[in-house]
């Protein structure tokens, strides 16, 4: 499943910049190791989603470099995208497709062979409790079901790097637990997860390292313990508010 | 309109405000722009001038009042079928597509008031266009000494109310019988058929067996005009006589409209609420036991994209009805192709070319411009070129497959004319697809009917391409039957315009972001 040697980082951003009239991302340098769950935090408008959209090739940076699993996104976007999956806060679904049809389409986009896609699709639908809804159009799904189906689509090609923008927003407790378990199991299996969230308890409990950005710049990065040290303790919420208000 | 907050009048004011924002005149603004006002004033002046010309000619011709009533009745009958079509669409919109009914029904407003206002909204939306079309006749007639024609206003409003009630009742009955999901499809299909009904009726003469069809048509018309449905005393002409100011028919029509409205509101508002509850359940099918999941993964990306696009089209009732409407217009042409015994005339090729081009343009807009998840496609490692080609194929294959058999039949009957028609149909279909592929703009599927306004360049090039390919078809097929020499000059001009439209689209093609 490895695309490049396992000692290269899962994601490396160097001097990433993007302007929309004003700087949205302003010289961002981030390195995420393989097998790590990295939480990217920041207040509204800090540049989190813009960063993720540049990482996934949906937005071209004005300056800087994005390297996914050792592959330069600008030079070989197809190879970089092959080992990655992106889940935005608004799930990328088709209302008039049924779950198996959606997975068939996503598998086709990632070029999976039918014989490898079928058992994975079946397993994912069972695991995420969607098999009993396999004959329904996704337009009638709740937000949680939609998010789970989008996750199934993201996981069907077994990506090494999973990127999620606000994956738990609007989910009920059971669905949120399921998604969190899934992320932890992905990391336990050697995969990498990068997520943004406004629910700081989630980052506190799941993330191995946390990056905090404000106005497009990385203002702090490290484990929760390291961040606490910098700010004289407290919860992640205290740390976050201290850092973002101070910067 | 300033009713007390929470009253039916206040709600009506809210509806009218929303209708104003959605209208072509306002352009979505509180006050229309100067350009919009100028265009509408100009349109009004032209309509009044046309009405004056027609009424002046009628005055000189000395048409009897009886005949005038019959003519007005026929026009209103034509209008009524279009009103039914737009009324059905408006009912589907009111029941299933507008997202504000949950808010309204959760408020202390009585559901009867909500239904009454919504039904009135359907009637007003049906009447507006026809008041714009027929109103100038009333205004001009007043100055020409025929004040009775002012009755056009109440007659059209009354007819629209009756038709709106019929459309709402039909929609609610369909919900009762078939459930909300099927009703959405059925109502849209019925609206399409109602819209095309007059076209199909107008083609009845062409579709009659040749030979003695002139005699049969004349006999039928004569007999209907003497004793049957088309006789001068027939109740069919009452709305026409009402519109021209005959007191009793006008009074009857208005009373009928009021009665229909009050009865519909009084007797069926519970069905309305039931219909809404059914609509809320759309998409919530009963779960089936696990283990019955069936996959059909495909080994080619091209095939995967095509299947996905076709699934999305066939499951969208609104789009089906729009596409179906275009297919309905194809029916008489296909009958002529299959039935005729002599060489196919140039009009058949022209008609097929125009309809296939417009059908492809619609499908291409749905498939290419109205992609629901563009970020999913762009985040995937799949080749963008393959996806675009597959989308182009998904849009162009249905019209070509649909016409493959009739075109083969045409080629078998008249090889040269058939081949030339097949060439122009294929050219028109590919051009329509490519124009959207190159200069189409991302849009939401729900904006299908507004697509022309959203991308004017694409609309103009589409129209130019359709007309020039159709013109080319006409000239080329005419040449096979020894037409005039002007067609020799017109054919290359039509081809040049078609290619120029394509070239312009290519030059302005949108680069992938």
Interface residues (C-beta under 8 A of the other chain):
Chain A: X56 X57 X58 X60 X77 X78 X79 X80 X81 X82 X84 X85 X86 X88 X92 X93 X94 X95 X96 X97 X99 X100 X101 X103 X104 X105 X106 X107 X108 X109 X110 X111 X112 X113 X114 X117 X118 X121 X122 X125 X126 X131 X132 X133 X134 X135 X136 X137 X139 X140 X141 X153
Chain B: X282 X283 X284 X285 X287 X288 X289 X290 X291 X292 X293 X294 X295 X296 X297 X298 X299 X300 X301 X303 X304 X305 X307 X308 X311 X312 X315 X316 X372 X373 X375 X376 X377 X378 X379 X380 X381 X382 X383 X513
